[in-house]
């Protein structure tokens, strides 16, 4: 693999500001490949590759959901725990507008709009996670405790499948 220069995204700036210890991992991005491809390219368990999803409630208020790469979000379970009637995924254009990132490269760090963050509770128990660094084909490895220190997510149990 060529030694490409890793990008300095808004996510990287936030992590540096908070003095977070992380590793940088570039990989060949595949359209619609998702966490399956990034896990394969990095040689890690897909369960440890965390998806950053931009969703919205029934009033169109955006929120961030962090979920295991190999699981779906049970939106009904999440809505109940978030105290709203309904939660649904945003379309790509809306998600890009809220986050300031391009879908496939969405990081929970340094989003354009401040949004509440909901994280699947079990993620906190993983030894190391891989999460998007703010660009397609760019993941960051870190301790989930570091992510929790910076983002202060609400822990939920909404994993399905």
GIWOWO-V810004 format. One line per field, one symbol per residue. ss: DSSP state (@ for helix, = for strand, . for the rest). phi: phi as a letter, one per 40 degrees, with the letter a starting at -180 (. if undefined). burial: + if it has 9 or more other ideal C-beta (glycine too) atoms within 8 Angstrom, else -. Layout:
BEGIN
ss: ???
phi: ???
burial: ???
END
This chain:
BEGIN
ss: .........@@@@@@@@.....====.......@@@@@@@@@...@@@=========....=======...==.@@@@@@@@....===..@@@@@@@@................=====@@@@@...=======..=====.@@@@@@@@..===..==.
phi: .ccccccbccccdcccdcfccabbbcaccbdgcgccccccccgbcdcccccbbcbacccgccabbbbdccbcccccccddccgbcabacccdcccccccgbcdgbcbccgcdbcbcbbbddcdccccabbbcchadgabbcaccccdccccfcccbbbcbg
burial: -----++-+++++++----+-+-++-+-+-----+++++--+---++++++++++++----++++++++-+-+++-+++-++-+--+--+---+++-++++---+++++++---+-++++-+++-+-++++++++--+++++++-++++++-+++++++--
END
